[in-house]
Amino acid sequence: MTALARNQARDKADSRLAQRPADAAAGRKLVNAMSVDVEDYFQVQAFADKIERSDWDDLPCRVERNVDRLLEIFDEAGVKATFFTLGWIAQRYPALVRRIVAAGHELASHGWDHTRADSQDADHFRADVRKTKNFLEDVGSVPVIGYRAATFSIGPSNYWAFDILEEEGYRYSSSLYPVRHDLYGDTGASRVPFHPHDLPLLEVPMTTVQWFGRNFPCSGGGYFRLLPYAVSRFNMRRVNRHDGQHCVFYFHPWEIDPDQPRQGHIDVKTRLRHYTNLGLMEGRLKRLLKDFAWSRMDRVFLGSA
């Protein structure tokens, strides 16, 4: 996709900011989308050059206990969420996948083993998203229509990925982050949901808030732990009330686990990103669930039952 075409798509999509969702137009409280990227602590991009994939099976997994705790928290709050799940996790913990589905949450794809989409060619990407979708559907016995690329790794160099997702039966993606970041980001992307290449597939970008004409992250993740809770709440309310748009929030199961094994030989920036305020995360999450209305990605953006 050329830069001109991307800018035209962004401008067309951004014009929708003036077309507020029905709830906002009617003065009702907007429902936001809660999502969990189901991966374990050793599978994060920040550790990719420190921990070999071949060693994953030898490391102590904590994802099952952490996801079970999240299921309890969501049940207590009466919230349904979308779980973007790695095929690698589903293969090893099929009963966990079935518990997610049984609790009424949406099961969606996060790819097989957290390989970045922008590190794959078209054939390998197709094989990855097809394999993961088929496996999750077999284990969960539900359709899988949503996809989120590892580390938000769809951008200007691989917009062709949207065509493949459409062809493979996905109905939406949430893989773009319109911010500047050292690991991801497409600052030219739309801030609001749009149909790339005029496909039926809907891309739901991660939420940003605009200040002084610049996009700032407003979708959770590490920023939610690093910044004071009041900052995240204020920015999300601005997106709901000023922009009239639904927010997308995401986090990982390992972020509620301050007792996870600590990795050595990592730089200061990585250490700060990964470990800061892990002990506060569960309490902040519970506040967030009370302060906003939440539902699954498919229900918020596709109106799916």
C-alpha positions in Angstrom: 0.0 0.0 0.0 1.5 3.3 -1.0 2.0 6.2 1.3 -0.6 8.2 -0.6 -3.2 5.4 -0.4 -2.5 5.0 3.3 -3.0 8.7 3.9 -6.2 8.6 1.9 -7.5 5.6 3.9 -6.5 7.4 7.2 -8.3 10.6 6.2 -11.4 8.7 5.2 -11.4 6.7 8.4 -10.6 9.7 10.6 -13.6 11.5 9.2 -15.7 9.0 11.1 -14.7 10.8 14.3 -17.5 13.2 13.5 -19.8 10.2 13.1 -20.1 9.1 16.7 -21.4 5.7 17.7 -25.0 5.5 18.5 -24.4 5.2 22.2 -22.4 8.4 22.2 -24.9 10.3 20.0 -27.6 9.3 22.4 -25.6 10.4 25.5 -25.3 6.9 26.8 -22.1 5.5 28.3 -19.9 4.0 25.6 -18.9 0.3 26.0 -15.2 -0.3 25.5 -13.4 -3.4 24.4 -11.4 -5.4 27.0 -8.7 -7.7 25.6 -6.0 -10.0 26.9 -3.0 -11.1 24.8 -2.5 -14.7 26.1 1.2 -15.3 26.2 3.6 -16.2 29.0 6.3 -14.0 30.5 9.1 -15.6 28.5 7.4 -15.0 25.1 7.4 -11.2 25.0 9.2 -9.4 22.3 11.5 -7.7 24.7 13.1 -11.1 25.6 13.2 -12.4 22.0 17.0 -12.0 21.9 17.5 -13.4 25.4 15.3 -16.5 25.4 15.4 -19.0 22.5 12.1 -20.5 21.4 13.7 -23.9 21.6 14.0 -23.3 25.4 10.3 -22.4 26.0 9.3 -25.9 27.0 12.0 -26.1 29.6 10.9 -22.9 31.4 8.3 -22.8 34.2 5.0 -21.7 32.6 2.7 -19.5 34.7 0.1 -18.6 32.0 -2.5 -21.1 33.2 -2.7 -19.9 36.8 -2.6 -16.2 35.6 -5.4 -16.6 33.1 -7.5 -18.5 35.7 -7.1 -15.6 38.0 -8.2 -13.2 35.3 -11.3 -15.3 34.7 -12.1 -14.9 38.3 -11.6 -11.1 38.2 -13.7 -10.7 35.1 -16.5 -12.9 36.6 -16.5 -10.9 39.7 -16.9 -7.7 37.7 -19.4 -9.2 35.3 -17.2 -8.4 32.3 -16.7 -10.4 29.1 -13.4 -9.9 27.2 -11.5 -11.1 24.1 -8.6 -13.5 24.6 -6.1 -13.2 21.8 -4.4 -16.6 22.3 -1.2 -18.0 21.0 -1.6 -21.4 19.3 1.5 -22.5 21.2 -0.4 -21.9 24.5 -3.6 -23.6 23.3 -1.7 -26.7 22.2 -0.3 -27.1 25.7 -3.3 -25.9 27.7 -6.4 -26.9 25.8 -8.5 -27.1 28.9 -7.6 -23.5 29.6 -8.9 -22.5 26.2 -12.2 -24.3 26.9 -12.5 -22.5 30.2 -12.2 -19.2 28.5 -14.9 -20.1 26.1 -17.2 -21.6 28.7 -17.0 -18.4 30.7 -18.5 -16.5 27.7 -15.4 -14.7 26.5 -14.3 -14.4 22.9 -11.5 -16.6 21.7 -9.3 -14.9 19.1 -5.9 -15.5 17.4 -2.6 -14.1 18.4 -0.7 -16.2 15.9 1.1 -19.5 16.6 4.3 -18.6 18.6 4.5 -14.8 18.7 6.5 -14.4 15.5 6.2 -10.9 14.3 4.1 -10.5 11.2 6.6 -8.1 9.6 9.3 -10.8 9.9 7.3 -13.2 7.7 6.7 -13.3 4.0 3.1 -13.8 2.7 3.3 -17.6 2.5 4.6 -18.0 6.0 2.1 -15.5 7.4 -0.8 -17.3 5.7 0.4 -20.6 7.1 0.7 -19.1 10.6 -2.7 -17.5 10.8 -4.4 -20.5 9.1 -2.8 -23.0 11.5 -3.7 -20.9 14.6 -7.3 -20.3 13.6 -7.9 -23.9 12.8 -6.3 -25.2 16.0 -8.1 -22.7 18.2 -11.5 -23.5 16.6 -10.9 -27.3 17.1 -10.0 -26.8 20.7 -12.5 -24.2 21.6 -15.4 -25.4 19.4 -16.2 -21.8 18.4 -15.5 -19.7 15.4 -12.4 -17.6 15.6 -12.9 -14.3 13.7 -10.4 -11.9 15.4 -6.6 -11.6 15.0 -4.0 -9.5 16.7 -0.4 -9.5 15.3 2.4 -10.1 17.8 3.8 -6.8 18.9 1.3 -4.9 16.7 3.6 -5.8 13.7 1.4 -4.9 10.8 2.4 -1.6 9.3 3.4 0.2 6.1 5.7 -2.7 5.0 3.1 -5.4 5.2 -0.4 -4.1 4.6 -0.8 -7.2 2.4 -1.4 -9.1 5.6 -5.0 -7.7 5.7 -5.8 -9.3 2.4 -4.6 -12.7 3.7 -6.6 -12.4 6.9 -9.7 -11.7 4.9 -9.0 -14.7 2.7 -8.5 -16.9 5.7 -11.8 -16.1 7.2 -11.0 -13.5 9.8 -13.6 -10.7 10.2 -11.5 -8.2 12.1 -7.9 -7.4 13.1 -6.5 -5.3 15.9 -2.9 -5.1 14.8 -2.1 -1.4 14.2 -0.9 1.1 16.8 -0.8 4.7 15.4 2.1 5.8 17.6 5.9 6.1 17.4 7.6 3.3 19.3 10.9 1.5 19.0 9.2 -1.9 18.6 6.1 -1.0 16.6 3.9 1.8 15.4 2.4 3.3 12.2 2.0 7.0 12.8 0.2 7.4 9.5 -2.5 4.9 10.4 -6.1 5.8 11.2 -7.0 6.3 14.9 -10.5 4.8 14.3 -11.7 1.4 12.8 -11.5 1.2 9.1 -11.6 -1.3 6.2 -8.1 -1.6 4.7 -8.1 -1.9 0.9 -12.0 -1.6 1.1 -12.1 -5.2 2.4 -15.0 -6.5 4.5 -12.3 -7.1 7.1 -12.3 -4.4 9.8 -9.0 -3.1 11.3 -9.5 -1.8 14.9 -6.4 0.2 15.8 -5.2 0.3 19.3 -6.6 3.4 21.0 -4.7 6.7 21.1 -5.5 10.0 22.6 -4.6 13.2 20.7 -2.8 16.1 22.5 -1.4 19.0 20.6 -1.9 17.2 17.3 0.1 14.1 18.3 -1.1 10.6 19.1 -0.3 9.2 22.5 -0.9 5.6 23.7 -4.2 5.0 25.4 -4.7 1.2 25.2 -3.1 -0.2 28.3 -0.1 -2.5 28.2 3.1 -1.2 29.8 1.9 2.4 29.8 -1.0 1.4 32.1 1.5 0.2 34.7 4.1 2.9 34.2 1.8 5.9 34.3 -0.4 6.8 37.3 -3.8 5.3 37.0 -5.5 8.7 36.9 -3.6 9.5 33.7 -5.0 6.4 31.9 -8.5 7.0 33.2 -8.5 10.7 32.1 -7.2 9.9 28.6 -9.7 7.1 28.1 -12.6 9.3 29.2 -11.4 11.9 26.7 -11.5 9.4 23.9 -15.0 8.3 25.0 -16.4 11.8 25.6 -14.4 14.1 23.3 -13.9 11.8 20.3 -17.1 9.8 21.0 -15.1 6.6 20.3 -14.9 3.2 21.9 -11.5 2.4 23.6 -9.5 -0.8 23.1 -7.7 -2.0 26.3 -5.1 -4.8 26.3 -2.7 -6.4 28.7 -1.0 -9.7 29.3 -1.6 -12.4 32.0 2.0 -12.1 33.2 1.3 -8.4 34.1 -0.7 -9.5 37.2 2.1 -11.8 38.3 4.8 -10.0 40.4 6.3 -13.4 41.4 7.3 -14.5 37.9 10.9 -15.6 37.4 13.2 -12.6 36.8 15.4 -12.5 33.8 19.0 -11.5 34.1 21.3 -9.8 31.6 18.6 -7.4 30.3 19.1 -3.7 29.8 17.5 -1.0 32.1 14.8 0.0 29.6 13.6 -3.6 29.2 13.7 -4.1 33.0 11.6 -1.0 33.6 9.1 -1.9 30.9 8.6 -5.4 32.0 8.7 -5.3 35.8 7.6 -1.9 36.9 4.4 -1.9 39.1 3.5 -5.6 38.5 2.3 -5.7 42.1 -0.1 -2.8 41.4 -1.6 -4.2 38.2 -4.4 -6.4 39.6 -5.7 -3.5 41.8 -5.6 -1.1 38.9 -7.4 -3.6 36.6 -10.2 -4.0 39.1 -10.6 -0.2 39.3 -10.7 0.0 35.5 -13.4 -2.6 35.3 -15.5 -0.5 37.6 -14.8 2.9 36.1 -15.8 2.0 32.5 -18.2 -0.3 30.7 -16.6 -3.3 29.0 -17.3 -6.1 26.5 -15.7 -8.3 23.9 -14.0 -7.0 20.8 -16.5 -8.7 18.5 -19.5 -7.3 20.3 -18.2 -3.8 20.5 -17.0 -3.4 16.9 -19.0 -6.0 15.0 -22.2 -6.1 17.0 -21.8 -9.9 17.2 -24.0 -11.8 19.7 
